[in-house]
Amino acid sequence: MSLAKNIDLLRRLPRLDGLRFAELGRSAESSSPLEEVLGFGDNPGALRMFTFVPAHLQKPRALVVVLHGCGQTAAGYDLGAGWSTLARHYGFALLMPEQQRVNNGNTCFNWFNPEDTVRGGGEAHSIREMIAHMVEAHRIDSRRVFITGLSAGGGMTSVMLATYPEVFAAGAVIAGLPYGIASNLREALDGMFHSPARPARELGDLVRSASDHRGPWPKVSVWHGSADRTVNPGNANEIVKQWLDLHDLPDAPMAETVVDGHPRQAWWNKDGETLVESFAIADMAHGTPLGLADNDHRYGVEGAFLIEAGISSSYHIAKFFGLTGWIPDAATKKAEAKPAMKPALSPAPHLARSIRAAIAEEPAEPQRENARGFDLGQIITRALTAAGLMK
């Protein structure tokens, strides 16, 4: 089925959450620091490129690519998920591609269309060109490029990790789908609503067939609301299976913990580095989870498909990428400028006071055992005892 027919079918479908998203509104554009970049390279997918590069960047320099969901804009999703605030706080560059209605009537990235999901073609190639432009223009360390996305943006995140695995150190998929499960809109809808289970090896082979790359593979963080009725939560399990197979990890999680009230599963390599993690956000519908971060900051603003859940997915994803340990230079210098703490007092002042007190206690008519008229040895002994230095 052609893309044009897919879009036409989508337009004729009944109203569906996640396919006909409520827009966040153009007012978000005035609140976001994103700037559009033109002429970044080949653009066969006809996408727009928006970026934010804070004044201070951590070293080595890092880049996070963020893909919005259907019905959203780059600026709208930035405002909602708080990525530019995180970028400014932790000093990394931000790239936010934006879909156009000419490509998809609901501004969804076409994660299911064969023309857009292959290496060197369509939207995938456009995003790759944007990344190359950012790496060169801002001296990004090519080993520190990361990607995340919501819903259709999550599906396209899976596409980018599969078609250009050598480009990314890690990725995070929020309410998305595994790579390669659909090649037209009907299959995409089946995957969204039903998420048929597939063997792990089959899922892994879909990624292996997308490029000549044979590892090492990017790390992956998977997020999904347990009450999502737009994209079946079973897709989270399928994404995890796909990447466990690629990393040759066991099915059973190596750790199960609770983070901010939500269960997390994790798998790591022999060096203890987490390669795959999965968050199941309890009772949450379709969207990006928002909440207070570990540093007591709040990133993002509630809105359509941006849901208060008591956990900041953007912060935890940045942490998974290894970006939250950086302290801005200004903060470091401020800390260094603080006066040093006074050292703890030594026993000497206490001893001096004890000696003075012992002298004052001497009788007015002492026995003349020395030329000064008092027994110095007894006074020192008494003072040392009073100071706790002699028993």
C-alpha positions in Angstrom: 0.0 0.0 0.0 1.5 3.4 -0.9 2.0 6.2 1.6 -0.7 8.3 0.0 -3.2 5.5 0.4 -2.0 5.0 4.0 -2.6 8.7 4.8 -6.0 8.6 3.1 -7.0 5.6 5.1 -5.8 7.2 8.3 -8.0 10.3 7.6 -11.1 8.2 7.0 -10.6 6.3 10.3 -12.9 7.1 13.3 -11.3 9.4 15.9 -8.6 7.5 17.6 -6.5 8.6 20.6 -2.8 8.8 19.6 -3.6 9.1 15.9 -5.5 12.4 16.0 -3.6 14.1 18.9 -4.8 17.4 20.3 -2.2 20.0 19.3 -0.3 21.7 22.1 -0.7 25.0 20.3 1.7 27.3 18.6 2.1 29.3 21.8 4.7 26.7 22.7 6.9 28.1 20.1 7.3 31.3 22.0 8.2 29.4 25.2 10.8 27.1 23.6 14.4 28.2 22.8 14.5 25.9 19.7 15.8 27.5 16.5 15.2 26.2 13.0 18.2 25.2 10.9 17.9 25.3 7.1 20.2 23.6 4.6 21.5 20.9 6.8 22.1 18.4 4.0 20.0 15.9 2.1 16.4 15.9 3.2 14.5 13.1 1.3 12.0 12.9 4.1 11.1 16.6 3.9 11.5 17.1 7.7 12.2 20.4 9.5 15.2 20.7 11.8 15.1 22.5 15.2 18.0 22.7 17.6 19.0 24.1 21.0 22.7 24.5 22.0 23.2 26.0 25.5 26.1 28.4 26.2 27.9 25.9 28.3 28.4 22.3 27.1 29.8 19.4 29.1 32.9 17.7 27.9 33.0 15.6 25.8 30.1 17.2 24.1 26.9 15.2 23.8 23.8 15.4 21.5 20.2 14.2 22.3 17.8 13.7 19.4 14.1 14.0 20.5 11.2 12.9 18.3 7.7 14.2 19.0 4.4 12.3 18.8 1.5 12.6 16.4 -0.2 16.0 16.4 2.7 17.6 18.2 5.4 20.0 17.1 9.1 20.1 18.1 8.5 23.2 20.2 5.4 21.8 21.8 7.0 18.5 22.8 10.1 20.4 24.0 7.9 22.5 26.3 5.9 19.5 27.5 8.7 17.0 28.1 11.2 19.7 29.3 14.2 18.7 27.1 15.6 22.2 26.5 15.5 22.8 30.3 17.4 19.6 30.9 19.9 20.5 28.1 20.6 23.9 29.7 20.9 22.4 33.1 23.2 19.6 32.1 25.0 21.1 29.2 24.2 19.0 26.1 23.0 19.9 22.6 19.5 19.2 21.5 18.1 18.2 18.1 14.4 18.0 17.5 13.3 17.0 14.0 9.7 18.0 13.1 7.2 16.3 10.8 5.2 18.2 8.3 1.5 17.7 7.4 2.5 17.3 3.7 4.1 14.0 4.8 1.5 12.8 7.3 -1.9 14.4 7.9 -1.5 14.0 11.6 2.2 14.9 11.7 3.2 11.4 12.8 6.6 10.2 11.8 6.1 7.5 9.3 7.7 4.7 11.3 5.8 2.0 9.3 6.4 3.3 5.8 9.1 1.3 3.9 10.3 4.4 2.1 11.1 6.1 5.4 12.4 3.3 7.5 15.5 2.1 5.5 19.1 3.1 5.8 19.8 5.9 3.3 16.2 6.7 2.6 13.3 8.9 3.5 12.8 10.3 7.0 15.5 8.1 8.5 18.1 9.5 6.2 16.9 13.1 6.9 17.4 12.6 10.6 20.8 11.1 10.0 21.8 14.1 8.0 20.6 16.4 10.8 22.8 14.5 13.2 25.9 14.7 11.0 25.3 18.5 10.7 25.1 18.9 14.5 28.2 16.7 15.1 30.3 18.9 12.7 28.8 22.3 13.5 29.1 21.9 17.3 32.0 19.5 17.7 29.9 16.8 19.2 31.7 13.6 20.3 30.4 11.0 17.9 30.4 8.5 20.7 27.9 10.6 22.7 24.8 10.7 20.4 21.5 9.6 21.9 17.9 9.4 20.7 14.4 9.3 22.3 10.8 9.7 21.1 7.1 9.4 22.1 4.6 7.2 20.3 5.1 7.5 16.5 8.4 9.3 17.5 9.1 6.2 19.6 8.5 4.1 16.6 10.9 6.2 14.6 13.4 6.0 17.5 13.3 2.2 17.0 13.8 2.8 13.2 16.9 5.0 13.8 18.5 2.6 16.3 18.0 -0.3 13.9 19.0 1.5 10.6 21.9 3.5 12.1 23.0 1.6 15.2 26.6 2.7 14.9 25.5 6.4 15.3 23.9 6.0 18.7 25.3 5.1 22.1 21.8 4.6 23.5 18.1 5.2 22.9 14.8 5.5 24.8 11.4 4.5 23.4 8.3 5.9 25.1 5.0 4.3 24.2 6.4 3.1 20.9 6.8 0.0 18.9 9.7 -2.4 17.9 11.4 -2.0 14.6 10.2 -3.9 11.5 6.8 -5.1 12.6 4.9 -3.1 10.0 5.3 -2.1 6.4 2.0 -0.4 5.9 -0.7 1.3 7.9 -2.9 -1.8 8.4 0.0 -3.7 9.9 0.9 -0.6 12.0 -2.6 -0.4 13.5 -2.5 -4.1 14.2 0.8 -3.7 16.1 -0.5 -0.7 17.9 -3.8 -2.2 19.1 -2.9 -5.9 19.4 0.9 -6.2 19.6 1.1 -9.8 18.5 4.0 -11.7 20.2 7.0 -12.7 18.1 10.0 -14.9 18.8 12.9 -12.9 20.2 15.2 -14.2 17.5 12.8 -13.1 14.8 12.6 -9.6 16.3 16.4 -9.4 16.6 16.8 -10.5 13.0 14.6 -7.6 11.9 17.2 -5.2 13.3 20.2 -7.2 12.0 18.8 -7.1 8.5 18.5 -3.3 8.6 22.2 -2.7 8.3 25.6 -4.4 8.0 26.4 -3.5 11.6 27.1 -6.4 14.0 27.7 -4.7 17.2 28.3 -3.4 19.7 24.6 -2.4 19.9 23.1 0.8 21.5 21.8 0.6 25.0 18.0 0.9 25.2 15.5 2.2 27.8 11.8 1.4 27.3 8.9 3.3 28.9 5.2 2.5 28.6 2.0 3.2 30.6 0.2 0.1 31.8 -3.2 1.6 31.0 -2.2 2.7 27.5 -5.1 2.0 25.1 -3.6 3.7 22.1 -0.4 1.7 21.8 -0.7 -1.7 23.5 1.7 -2.1 26.4 2.7 -5.4 25.0 4.8 -3.5 22.6 7.2 -2.6 25.4 7.8 -6.3 26.0 8.4 -6.8 22.3 11.0 -4.0 22.2 12.7 -5.4 25.2 12.8 -8.9 23.6 14.2 -7.4 20.4 17.2 -5.7 22.2 17.8 -8.6 24.6 18.3 -10.8 21.6 20.7 -8.3 20.0 22.7 -8.0 23.3 22.6 -11.8 23.9 21.0 -11.3 27.3 18.6 -13.7 29.1 14.9 -13.3 29.1 14.6 -13.0 32.9 15.5 -9.5 34.3 18.7 -9.3 36.4 17.1 -6.8 38.7 13.6 -5.7 39.5 13.3 -2.5 41.5 10.7 0.3 42.1 11.6 3.8 41.0 9.4 6.7 42.2 6.6 4.2 42.7 6.9 2.4 39.3 8.5 -1.0 38.6 11.8 -1.1 36.7 13.5 -4.1 35.2 17.2 -4.1 34.1 19.7 -6.2 32.3 23.5 -5.6 32.3 26.7 -7.0 30.8 29.6 -8.7 32.6 31.0 -5.3 33.5 27.9 -4.2 35.3 26.8 -1.7 32.6 23.0 -1.6 32.1 22.3 -2.4 28.5 18.5 -2.7 28.6 15.9 -1.3 31.1 12.2 -1.2 31.1 9.7 1.0 33.1 6.1 0.1 33.4 4.3 3.2 34.5 1.4 2.0 36.7 -2.1 3.0 35.6 -0.8 5.6 33.1 -2.5 6.1 29.7 -0.7 7.0 26.4 1.9 9.6 26.8 5.2 10.8 28.3 5.5 10.4 32.1 6.2 13.6 34.1 7.2 14.2 37.7 9.7 15.5 40.1 13.3 14.5 39.3 15.9 13.2 41.7 17.4 16.7 41.9 14.1 18.1 43.0 13.6 19.9 39.7 10.5 19.5 37.6 11.0 19.1 33.8 8.1 19.7 31.4 4.5 20.8 31.6 1.4 18.7 31.6 -0.7 18.7 28.4 -2.0 16.4 25.7 -0.2 13.1 26.1 2.2 14.6 28.7 1.0 13.0 31.9 1.8 13.7 35.6 2.9 10.2 36.8 5.2 11.0 39.7 8.3 10.2 37.7 10.3 12.4 35.3 11.0 10.2 32.3 13.0 12.9 30.6 15.3 13.2 33.6 15.7 9.4 34.0 16.4 9.0 30.3 19.1 11.6 30.4 20.5 9.8 33.5 20.5 6.5 31.6 22.4 8.3 28.8 25.0 9.3 31.4 24.3 13.1 31.1 23.3 14.1 34.6 26.6 13.9 36.4 27.9 17.1 34.9 28.2 20.2 37.1 28.3 23.5 35.2 31.7 25.4 35.4 30.0 28.3 37.1 28.7 26.1 39.8 32.1 24.5 40.2 33.8 27.8 40.5 31.2 29.0 43.0 31.8 26.0 45.1 35.6 26.5 45.0 35.2 30.2 46.0 33.5 29.3 49.3 35.7 29.8 52.3 37.3 26.7 53.6 35.7 25.2 56.7 37.6 26.0 59.9 39.7 23.0 61.1 38.6 21.3 64.3 40.3 22.8 67.3 43.3 20.9 68.6 43.7 20.1 72.3 46.2 22.9 72.7 43.8 25.7 73.5 42.0 23.4 76.0 45.3 22.5 77.5 46.3 26.2 77.9 43.1 27.0 79.6 43.6 24.0 81.9 47.1 25.2 82.8 45.9 28.7 83.6 43.1 27.3 85.8 45.6 25.0 87.6 47.9 28.0 88.3 44.9 30.0 89.7 44.1 27.1 92.0 47.6 27.1 93.6 47.6 28.1 97.3 48.8 31.7 98.0 51.7 30.4 100.1 53.1 27.4 98.1 55.9 25.2 99.2 59.1 26.5 97.6 60.1 23.6 95.6 61.4 25.8 92.8 62.5 29.3 92.2 59.1 30.5 90.9 57.3 29.5 94.1 55.0 26.6 92.8 55.3 23.0 91.7 55.3 23.2 87.9 55.2 19.4 87.5 52.0 19.1 89.5 50.4 21.9 87.6 51.1 20.3 84.2 49.9 17.0 85.5 46.7 18.5 86.8 46.2 20.4 83.5 46.7 17.3 81.3 44.2 15.4 83.5 41.6 18.2 83.2 42.1 18.3 79.4 41.5 14.6 79.1 45.0 13.8 78.0 46.1 12.0 81.2 44.4 9.6 83.5 
